[in-house]
Amino acid sequence: MSDLLEMICDTAKEAGKIILEGSEKIKSLKVKSKGGHGNFVTEYDSRVQDFLIRELSKLLPEAHFVGEENGQEIFKDEYRSGYTFVIDPIDGTTNFIKGWDESVSSIGLLKDGEPYIGVIYNPYAGQLYYAERGKGAFLNGERIFTSEDPLEETIIIMGTSPYYPELSDKAFVLGREAVRYGIDIRRGGSAATDLCRLSSGQAGMFFELRLGLWDFCAGAAILLEAGGSLTDIKGNPLTYDRASSVVALSKGVSKTQAAWVFDT
């Protein structure tokens, strides 16, 4: 593990302590709607993001930042060169609010516009996923790989894009189609966690019709190093400068098999 990656991992763990602190005060949390169905933010989302920006800036003072909270969500043209941190302070805010212990702090680092480092930490389970380009993907120090099972022998994870009601019908049509080809469907509420599950061999496919860059950036870095692949819903390579649909596949699931689902 490089010194930079180790320090980012340490920062993610410290952010996790803030998330746990918020979980203990869940009944008194200040919750606001950000617009869109089921799109919430708490004071702890903002606190974690402020902490991450402050601490990560010490590691790479020249880096830009893209984050879900506090007006950091715009990707600018100058971010295509050099380093850019893409952070989601609490991915799975609804889980966090409702006491489901399935929320993570997600830190992606782009280098010249492409995934370079990904760190995702679940403080409830003590699970630290991380990867650096060309050096493999890991969970708590153990190397992880995507599954080599074919689609019919895997679980499929879907996201429902709850902030975009206009996508609901299509999402559930695809979910109904997907369950015909895989073992079963899961829905976790944290895209970052879902990509980690794929990276560690627990599932063969993940899809969602719209995600923010902060939702998938760190997970993409981990999945690619674990042997997986990512495209948009039309099969085009992802670009790491905007929101997008996301289809993630394990090594054992071919794009041809995925097309059975998405050609409906």
Number of C-alpha atoms within 10 A of each C-alpha: 12 9 9 14 18 13 15 24 20 15 19 27 21 18 25 24 14 16 24 18 11 20 20 11 10 16 11 9 14 11 15 11 11 13 9 11 12 15 14 17 19 21 12 22 24 16 18 24 22 16 17 26 18 12 18 19 15 11 14 13 11 11 18 22 23 24 25 22 20 12 8 14 17 13 19 12 9 11 19 17 14 14 21 25 28 30 32 30 30 32 25 23 25 19 17 22 21 11 14 15 16 20 31 31 30 30 30 31 27 26 18 14 18 21 26 23 28 31 33 32 29 23 22 16 11 11 14 21 28 33 30 22 16 10 13 19 29 22 19 12 11 8 16 24 22 27 25 16 15 16 23 17 17 23 22 26 27 24 23 22 19 16 17 14 14 10 15 16 11 14 21 14 13 19 23 14 16 25 17 13 19 20 15 17 18 15 13 17 21 21 27 29 25 25 29 28 20 30 34 23 21 19 28 32 31 24 28 22 21 21 20 19 24 27 28 31 30 32 31 29 28 36 30 25 26 26 21 26 22 22 18 18 21 12 15 11 13 19 15 20 21 14 17 20 18 26 24 28 30 32 23 20 23 15 17 9 15 20 13 13 18 18 10 9
